[in-house]
Amino acid sequence: MRARRAKKVKKSACMKDENPELRKVARALRNFVKEIVPGVKETMNAWRIPTFEAPNAFCFYMVGRNHVTFGFHFGTSLQDPERLLEGTGKNVRHVKLRTVAELQQKGLAGLVLAAARLNGKEPMKGMSGQRMSG
């Protein structure tokens, strides 16, 4: 009789263990978005990246080694007077978050709300996803 090996659980790309403080930032970010955008759905896109939809995909987050990348699918369409957005892609822009306190940056809540209100923009291929629990 052979002993069965336990399957290795694949860790989510969105919640790495290298920096436990960043998990706190990610949890606070989820709550931040849910408070700003009533009825927002949190999903997992085709690349297993947590994505927020209201009703279309408008932002996402990924936890890295040194920061949480808080991305906006149509960031180039957003007004950013506080110059928080980074990136050079065709559509996507992001904000790097290293602490929970950075969620209180002037202009960040406005970016989230404006991104959620970009109605009529179809989600980019693969950016919409399956609803997450919790």
N, C-alpha and C positions, 0 to 999 in steps of 0.2 A: 504494500500500500504506500503510495507516494504522498508526501505532505504537500499541501497546496500552499503556494506562496501568495502572500497578500499582494494585491495589486497596488502599485504606487499611485497615490492620489496626485493627480496633476495640479500643481498650484496655479491659482488664477494669476494671469499676467497683470491684473489690476491691483493686487494686494501682495506685494513682495514682503518677505520677512526681514530684509536687511536693516530696515530702520523702523522700529515700532512707533516712533513719534509720527511718522508719515501716515500710518494707519489711522491715527487720531485725526489728522488733517483730512483724510479721505472721508471718514465718518461725519465730521463736521461739515464738509463740503456737501455731502448728500443731504443733510438736514437743511443747510443754507439754501440749496436749490429748491427743495420741497416747500420751504417757507415762502420763498419769493414767487414761485409759480404754482398756484393752486391747481390740483388735479394732475400734476406732472406724473408721467409714468417713467419708471426706471427699467431699462431693458439692457440686453447684452447684444452687441452687434455681431456681425459675421466673424470678426477677429477677437471676440470675447472681451471686448472693451465696454465697460459700463457706459450707457448712453441715456440721456434724458430726452423724452418726447412730450410735446404738448401742442398739437397732436403729432407734428413731424419731429424728427430728430433735430435737436438744436445745439446740444453740448455733450461733452463726454469728459471722463477723467481716467488717468493712468498713474499708478504709483511707481516711481522709479527709485533709484538709490538715494538721491539727494533732494528730490522735490516731487510734488504731485503736479502733473501736467493737467490743467483744466482747459480743455479745448472747446472752441466754438466752430461748428461746421461751416457757417457762413460768416466768419469773423471779418472778412473784408467788406461786408455790407453793414457793419456796425460803426456807429459814431463812437470814438474813443478819446474824449477830451483829456482824460487823465493819462493817456499813453501807456495803458497797462498791457495791451496786446503785443505779442511777439510772433515772429514767423514770416516766411516769405513765400508760402504756397499760394496756389491759385485762389483758394477759398478759405482754408482753415487758418485760424489764428489761435494762440493759446496764452495763458497766464501761468507762470510757475509759482506754486505755493509751497513754502517751506515750514510755515507755522499756522496754527489755527487763527492766530491774531491777524494774519494777512487777509483773511476773509472779510475783514472790516475795512479794507482799503477803499478810499473814496472812488466811486465809479464802478466797482465790481458788481454790486447788486443791479445797477442800471444796465450793465452789459448782459447779465442773465435775463432780465426782463425783456430787453430789446431783442435778444436772440430768440426768445420764446415767441415773440410777437411777429416774427418774420413769416407770416402766413403766405401761402402760395408758392413757397420754395419747396420743391420736391427734395426728399432726402437723397443724398448721394448714394450710389450703389453700395450696398453692404452696410450702410450706416444705421439703418433701422434694425431692430432686433426683437428678441423674445423677451417677454416681461419677466423681471426678476422678482423674487419674493422678498418681503421685508421692507 
